[in-house]
Amino acid sequence: MDIFWMSREFPKEEIYSLTSQITRSSRSISANISEGWAKRSYESVFKQHLIHSLGSCSETENWLEFALRCKYIEQQVYDLYADELDQIGKMLNKLHQNWKSHGK
């Protein structure tokens, strides 16, 4: 949600490009986790959703860097969100490495 609110401050000409892209990718992080969780009894399916979530996390970092380079956000804001995305990525990696379905 933080990225959503931050992106509302981008210029109006970015609404169909950067604003849309960063909002979509940041929402996709949790959406992939949720979808995978519903299928967690199938270990490979759940893990594939975690991989998609990691991809969305990296994509969000990419769009965040664009926002910085376009001067839509300050370095301090970038650093805060980049750090949060890094932490999310580490948690997703750890979950992916350690997940074991029950009954196997």
Secondary structure, DSSP 8 states (H G I E B T S, - for coil): -HHHHHHTTS-GGGTTTHHHHHHHHHHHHHHHHHHHHHTTTSHHHHHHHHHHHHHHHHHHHHHHHHHHHTTSS-HHHHHHHHHHHHHHHHHHHHHHHH---TT-
